[in-house]
Amino acid sequence: MLEWSQLGQAHADAARQLAEEIVRGQISFILEPGGYLIVNQRRYLHGREALQDGQEKIAAPGRRLFLRAPADASLAA
């Protein structure tokens, strides 16, 4: 994205440095079947890596499933 953006070189350099810092602090793990992860998206940056080849051969109940709370949902008790 930086190659075709309208940002000046200083902004592009800052964006590259930020990206490098994010990757440097990255933690990766694999969830086991049936496992789940709850993330506070206001506090943590998260991502998902691409699925491996052959995912289309996995029956629907065994595929990865993502659920998202509504934007107005509160986690406060």
Chimera marker file (.cmm) of the C-alpha trace (Angstrom):
<marker_set name="trace">
<marker id="1" x="0.000" y="0.000" z="0.000" r="1" g="1" b="0" radius="0.5"/>
<marker id="2" x="2.835" y="2.379" z="0.721" r="1" g="1" b="0" radius="0.5"/>
<marker id="3" x="4.071" y="2.254" z="-2.870" r="1" g="1" b="0" radius="0.5"/>
<marker id="4" x="0.867" y="3.720" z="-4.318" r="1" g="1" b="0" radius="0.5"/>
<marker id="5" x="-0.276" y="5.894" z="-1.407" r="1" g="1" b="0" radius="0.5"/>
<marker id="6" x="-0.260" y="9.679" z="-1.534" r="1" g="1" b="0" radius="0.5"/>
<marker id="7" x="1.813" y="9.905" z="1.666" r="1" g="1" b="0" radius="0.5"/>
<marker id="8" x="5.144" y="11.654" z="1.602" r="1" g="1" b="0" radius="0.5"/>
<marker id="9" x="8.372" y="9.746" z="2.217" r="1" g="1" b="0" radius="0.5"/>
<marker id="10" x="8.469" y="10.694" z="5.916" r="1" g="1" b="0" radius="0.5"/>
<marker id="11" x="4.984" y="9.227" z="6.449" r="1" g="1" b="0" radius="0.5"/>
<marker id="12" x="5.863" y="6.105" z="4.477" r="1" g="1" b="0" radius="0.5"/>
<marker id="13" x="9.024" y="5.603" z="6.562" r="1" g="1" b="0" radius="0.5"/>
<marker id="14" x="7.039" y="6.038" z="9.788" r="1" g="1" b="0" radius="0.5"/>
<marker id="15" x="4.452" y="3.496" z="8.592" r="1" g="1" b="0" radius="0.5"/>
<marker id="16" x="7.207" y="0.989" z="7.758" r="1" g="1" b="0" radius="0.5"/>
<marker id="17" x="8.777" y="1.462" z="11.193" r="1" g="1" b="0" radius="0.5"/>
<marker id="18" x="5.402" y="0.937" z="12.862" r="1" g="1" b="0" radius="0.5"/>
<marker id="19" x="4.798" y="-2.244" z="10.837" r="1" g="1" b="0" radius="0.5"/>
<marker id="20" x="8.240" y="-3.572" z="11.800" r="1" g="1" b="0" radius="0.5"/>
<marker id="21" x="7.583" y="-2.866" z="15.480" r="1" g="1" b="0" radius="0.5"/>
<marker id="22" x="4.206" y="-4.613" z="15.378" r="1" g="1" b="0" radius="0.5"/>
<marker id="23" x="5.736" y="-7.708" z="13.782" r="1" g="1" b="0" radius="0.5"/>
<marker id="24" x="8.633" y="-7.681" z="16.267" r="1" g="1" b="0" radius="0.5"/>
<marker id="25" x="6.179" y="-7.947" z="19.193" r="1" g="1" b="0" radius="0.5"/>
<marker id="26" x="3.999" y="-10.551" z="17.493" r="1" g="1" b="0" radius="0.5"/>
<marker id="27" x="2.963" y="-13.717" z="19.274" r="1" g="1" b="0" radius="0.5"/>
<marker id="28" x="1.666" y="-16.661" z="17.244" r="1" g="1" b="0" radius="0.5"/>
<marker id="29" x="-0.133" y="-19.770" z="18.384" r="1" g="1" b="0" radius="0.5"/>
<marker id="30" x="-2.401" y="-22.453" z="16.980" r="1" g="1" b="0" radius="0.5"/>
<marker id="31" x="-5.776" y="-23.091" z="18.549" r="1" g="1" b="0" radius="0.5"/>
<marker id="32" x="-6.616" y="-26.751" z="19.022" r="1" g="1" b="0" radius="0.5"/>
<marker id="33" x="-9.914" y="-28.124" z="17.687" r="1" g="1" b="0" radius="0.5"/>
<marker id="34" x="-12.692" y="-26.872" z="19.952" r="1" g="1" b="0" radius="0.5"/>
<marker id="35" x="-10.453" y="-24.134" z="21.348" r="1" g="1" b="0" radius="0.5"/>
<marker id="36" x="-11.498" y="-20.496" z="21.437" r="1" g="1" b="0" radius="0.5"/>
<marker id="37" x="-9.954" y="-17.103" z="21.943" r="1" g="1" b="0" radius="0.5"/>
<marker id="38" x="-11.612" y="-13.939" z="23.219" r="1" g="1" b="0" radius="0.5"/>
<marker id="39" x="-9.877" y="-10.680" z="22.308" r="1" g="1" b="0" radius="0.5"/>
<marker id="40" x="-10.547" y="-7.154" z="23.539" r="1" g="1" b="0" radius="0.5"/>
<marker id="41" x="-10.135" y="-5.374" z="20.207" r="1" g="1" b="0" radius="0.5"/>
<marker id="42" x="-9.817" y="-1.999" z="21.905" r="1" g="1" b="0" radius="0.5"/>
<marker id="43" x="-6.673" y="-3.179" z="23.648" r="1" g="1" b="0" radius="0.5"/>
<marker id="44" x="-4.976" y="-5.623" z="21.267" r="1" g="1" b="0" radius="0.5"/>
<marker id="45" x="-4.163" y="-5.707" z="17.599" r="1" g="1" b="0" radius="0.5"/>
<marker id="46" x="-4.849" y="-9.112" z="16.110" r="1" g="1" b="0" radius="0.5"/>
<marker id="47" x="-4.776" y="-10.887" z="12.810" r="1" g="1" b="0" radius="0.5"/>
<marker id="48" x="-5.314" y="-14.242" z="11.217" r="1" g="1" b="0" radius="0.5"/>
<marker id="49" x="-2.931" y="-16.006" z="8.918" r="1" g="1" b="0" radius="0.5"/>
<marker id="50" x="-4.181" y="-17.589" z="5.704" r="1" g="1" b="0" radius="0.5"/>
<marker id="51" x="-5.583" y="-21.070" z="5.931" r="1" g="1" b="0" radius="0.5"/>
<marker id="52" x="-3.504" y="-23.955" z="4.561" r="1" g="1" b="0" radius="0.5"/>
<marker id="53" x="-4.347" y="-25.649" z="1.257" r="1" g="1" b="0" radius="0.5"/>
<marker id="54" x="-7.118" y="-28.248" z="1.345" r="1" g="1" b="0" radius="0.5"/>
<marker id="55" x="-9.503" y="-26.339" z="3.611" r="1" g="1" b="0" radius="0.5"/>
<marker id="56" x="-12.322" y="-26.864" z="1.114" r="1" g="1" b="0" radius="0.5"/>
<marker id="57" x="-12.107" y="-30.605" z="1.860" r="1" g="1" b="0" radius="0.5"/>
<marker id="58" x="-12.892" y="-30.118" z="5.561" r="1" g="1" b="0" radius="0.5"/>
<marker id="59" x="-16.549" y="-30.692" z="6.462" r="1" g="1" b="0" radius="0.5"/>
<marker id="60" x="-18.352" y="-27.552" z="7.663" r="1" g="1" b="0" radius="0.5"/>
<marker id="61" x="-18.475" y="-28.599" z="11.364" r="1" g="1" b="0" radius="0.5"/>
<marker id="62" x="-14.676" y="-28.909" z="11.401" r="1" g="1" b="0" radius="0.5"/>
<marker id="63" x="-13.883" y="-25.570" z="9.753" r="1" g="1" b="0" radius="0.5"/>
<marker id="64" x="-12.690" y="-22.444" z="11.503" r="1" g="1" b="0" radius="0.5"/>
<marker id="65" x="-15.586" y="-20.306" z="12.763" r="1" g="1" b="0" radius="0.5"/>
<marker id="66" x="-15.423" y="-16.652" z="13.772" r="1" g="1" b="0" radius="0.5"/>
<marker id="67" x="-18.137" y="-14.998" z="15.830" r="1" g="1" b="0" radius="0.5"/>
<marker id="68" x="-18.249" y="-11.296" z="16.535" r="1" g="1" b="0" radius="0.5"/>
<marker id="69" x="-20.152" y="-9.419" z="19.219" r="1" g="1" b="0" radius="0.5"/>
<marker id="70" x="-22.250" y="-6.478" z="18.033" r="1" g="1" b="0" radius="0.5"/>
<marker id="71" x="-20.385" y="-3.149" z="18.073" r="1" g="1" b="0" radius="0.5"/>
<marker id="72" x="-22.622" y="-1.863" z="20.895" r="1" g="1" b="0" radius="0.5"/>
<marker id="73" x="-22.127" y="-4.958" z="23.081" r="1" g="1" b="0" radius="0.5"/>
<marker id="74" x="-20.535" y="-4.226" z="26.433" r="1" g="1" b="0" radius="0.5"/>
<marker id="75" x="-18.158" y="-6.640" z="28.147" r="1" g="1" b="0" radius="0.5"/>
<marker id="76" x="-18.581" y="-4.838" z="31.455" r="1" g="1" b="0" radius="0.5"/>
<marker id="77" x="-20.509" y="-6.789" z="34.055" r="1" g="1" b="0" radius="0.5"/>
<link id1="1" id2="2" r="1" g="1" b="0" radius="0.2"/>
<link id1="2" id2="3" r="1" g="1" b="0" radius="0.2"/>
<link id1="3" id2="4" r="1" g="1" b="0" radius="0.2"/>
<link id1="4" id2="5" r="1" g="1" b="0" radius="0.2"/>
<link id1="5" id2="6" r="1" g="1" b="0" radius="0.2"/>
<link id1="6" id2="7" r="1" g="1" b="0" radius="0.2"/>
<link id1="7" id2="8" r="1" g="1" b="0" radius="0.2"/>
<link id1="8" id2="9" r="1" g="1" b="0" radius="0.2"/>
<link id1="9" id2="10" r="1" g="1" b="0" radius="0.2"/>
<link id1="10" id2="11" r="1" g="1" b="0" radius="0.2"/>
<link id1="11" id2="12" r="1" g="1" b="0" radius="0.2"/>
<link id1="12" id2="13" r="1" g="1" b="0" radius="0.2"/>
<link id1="13" id2="14" r="1" g="1" b="0" radius="0.2"/>
<link id1="14" id2="15" r="1" g="1" b="0" radius="0.2"/>
<link id1="15" id2="16" r="1" g="1" b="0" radius="0.2"/>
<link id1="16" id2="17" r="1" g="1" b="0" radius="0.2"/>
<link id1="17" id2="18" r="1" g="1" b="0" radius="0.2"/>
<link id1="18" id2="19" r="1" g="1" b="0" radius="0.2"/>
<link id1="19" id2="20" r="1" g="1" b="0" radius="0.2"/>
<link id1="20" id2="21" r="1" g="1" b="0" radius="0.2"/>
<link id1="21" id2="22" r="1" g="1" b="0" radius="0.2"/>
<link id1="22" id2="23" r="1" g="1" b="0" radius="0.2"/>
<link id1="23" id2="24" r="1" g="1" b="0" radius="0.2"/>
<link id1="24" id2="25" r="1" g="1" b="0" radius="0.2"/>
<link id1="25" id2="26" r="1" g="1" b="0" radius="0.2"/>
<link id1="26" id2="27" r="1" g="1" b="0" radius="0.2"/>
<link id1="27" id2="28" r="1" g="1" b="0" radius="0.2"/>
<link id1="28" id2="29" r="1" g="1" b="0" radius="0.2"/>
<link id1="29" id2="30" r="1" g="1" b="0" radius="0.2"/>
<link id1="30" id2="31" r="1" g="1" b="0" radius="0.2"/>
<link id1="31" id2="32" r="1" g="1" b="0" radius="0.2"/>
<link id1="32" id2="33" r="1" g="1" b="0" radius="0.2"/>
<link id1="33" id2="34" r="1" g="1" b="0" radius="0.2"/>
<link id1="34" id2="35" r="1" g="1" b="0" radius="0.2"/>
<link id1="35" id2="36" r="1" g="1" b="0" radius="0.2"/>
<link id1="36" id2="37" r="1" g="1" b="0" radius="0.2"/>
<link id1="37" id2="38" r="1" g="1" b="0" radius="0.2"/>
<link id1="38" id2="39" r="1" g="1" b="0" radius="0.2"/>
<link id1="39" id2="40" r="1" g="1" b="0" radius="0.2"/>
<link id1="40" id2="41" r="1" g="1" b="0" radius="0.2"/>
<link id1="41" id2="42" r="1" g="1" b="0" radius="0.2"/>
<link id1="42" id2="43" r="1" g="1" b="0" radius="0.2"/>
<link id1="43" id2="44" r="1" g="1" b="0" radius="0.2"/>
<link id1="44" id2="45" r="1" g="1" b="0" radius="0.2"/>
<link id1="45" id2="46" r="1" g="1" b="0" radius="0.2"/>
<link id1="46" id2="47" r="1" g="1" b="0" radius="0.2"/>
<link id1="47" id2="48" r="1" g="1" b="0" radius="0.2"/>
<link id1="48" id2="49" r="1" g="1" b="0" radius="0.2"/>
<link id1="49" id2="50" r="1" g="1" b="0" radius="0.2"/>
<link id1="50" id2="51" r="1" g="1" b="0" radius="0.2"/>
<link id1="51" id2="52" r="1" g="1" b="0" radius="0.2"/>
<link id1="52" id2="53" r="1" g="1" b="0" radius="0.2"/>
<link id1="53" id2="54" r="1" g="1" b="0" radius="0.2"/>
<link id1="54" id2="55" r="1" g="1" b="0" radius="0.2"/>
<link id1="55" id2="56" r="1" g="1" b="0" radius="0.2"/>
<link id1="56" id2="57" r="1" g="1" b="0" radius="0.2"/>
<link id1="57" id2="58" r="1" g="1" b="0" radius="0.2"/>
<link id1="58" id2="59" r="1" g="1" b="0" radius="0.2"/>
<link id1="59" id2="60" r="1" g="1" b="0" radius="0.2"/>
<link id1="60" id2="61" r="1" g="1" b="0" radius="0.2"/>
<link id1="61" id2="62" r="1" g="1" b="0" radius="0.2"/>
<link id1="62" id2="63" r="1" g="1" b="0" radius="0.2"/>
<link id1="63" id2="64" r="1" g="1" b="0" radius="0.2"/>
<link id1="64" id2="65" r="1" g="1" b="0" radius="0.2"/>
<link id1="65" id2="66" r="1" g="1" b="0" radius="0.2"/>
<link id1="66" id2="67" r="1" g="1" b="0" radius="0.2"/>
<link id1="67" id2="68" r="1" g="1" b="0" radius="0.2"/>
<link id1="68" id2="69" r="1" g="1" b="0" radius="0.2"/>
<link id1="69" id2="70" r="1" g="1" b="0" radius="0.2"/>
<link id1="70" id2="71" r="1" g="1" b="0" radius="0.2"/>
<link id1="71" id2="72" r="1" g="1" b="0" radius="0.2"/>
<link id1="72" id2="73" r="1" g="1" b="0" radius="0.2"/>
<link id1="73" id2="74" r="1" g="1" b="0" radius="0.2"/>
<link id1="74" id2="75" r="1" g="1" b="0" radius="0.2"/>
<link id1="75" id2="76" r="1" g="1" b="0" radius="0.2"/>
<link id1="76" id2="77" r="1" g="1" b="0" radius="0.2"/>
</marker_set>
